[in-house]
């Protein structure tokens, strides 16, 4: 286990280095090609490579990722915005994971009954509506028509209660689709396990339906569900960029879009701010890879039959 985790951490560091190098050089070359006088691409790569060596040296020696036009350290700025974005994503993750598992368990336990039909209807409905479309409906309905929740992120000087209400619309937009997906997956896996010989053997040994359902069905569904969480989490993070921008959340999305587009009325143009794009890419990829590692380790603890192997460690 220890060697496996160390190996994965080293791979994460190498992957982040590759991402940082690729994003820096490609964005730098593309901007040189667009905004400089026409000249060979090979010269732009040489310029970008020399700039990258200086950039990397500043990071390694002084942890200096550069400064914005207001002399604010770039890494501090990105980290501040990331805390806002991750706050919404973490709350949404807790909501759609535990909510989806609970709905899936209820639907499987009450198979072909009213609860099962309602949960299946919920899953089909919200699986077919992307979150970046759903948020417009939630803003119009709950923000402007019913006026239950703020139609955009509350200002910094808003009351604590209004800030609390400001979580509902974006979290719902991020959560409803993934929750339906998890509910469908958990329901299907539990029903499959309940028809397996192992389940029938447990019933023959004297376990009640409820006992066998909890000890066998739910556990087996988690073994299948945990690997699906990582791509679902990545999907939600990608979708959150549009949702943040729509709900006017002052997080990574606004920072990133402003670093990509130079707004000028009718003359908007693409202008990639490499100093913003690189740390945002590194941070997002790092979060996703660490989350993937946590998911793999958790899976091994949920089902001891699964062994995580490495060259220096035969199994967990």
C-alpha angles and dihedrals in degrees: 000000000000094000091046092053092047090050092050092048090053089050090050091053092048092047092050090050091052091047092049093048094046096046094046097048097041095047091044093050093046092053092047089052093050103040104029131075114277112278138139119299090230090067091052090052090052091050091046092048093051090048090049093053090054091045093050092046090054091051096047097042102037106006085243112159092172133259135268125235089277091054092249113148108255095223092052090049094049092045091051092052092043091057089058093048095044090049090063093041095049093049089048091048093054089047099048097037099050092032092050094046091048092049091047092051092048092047092050094046092050096040115180092005131113095272091052093050093048093048091047090051090049091050095048093046099050095036087063095050116072116224093240088059095040094056092063089055092047092049093049094045105037099022105042107013105037094019092211095133135025112274089222137018109296117248121259092256093053120117120271090247093054090048088052091051089050091071096063103075099044093040091050091048090051096042112040098071097044090043090057091047093052092046091054093047095047093046092051094047094048092050090049092050091048089061094049123107090244091060092048089049091053090052090048090053090060105267115142121237091257094049094048090044093055099038098042114014101047094042093051092048090055091054089059096037100053096065088051092056095073098059089041091052090049090050092051093049090052091047091048091067091066093040092051091050092048095047091043094240110172095228139107094307095063091043092049097045091048088052091053103041128051103211115215109150108255090359101064112156141178111262114163114210099210093194090061099036095054100054092041091054092045093049096047094046090046093052092048094048094047090048089051090052092050090049093052094048092046090051091057091053093047092054114025089193088074112084123199106210135194135170094265097034120054095199145331 
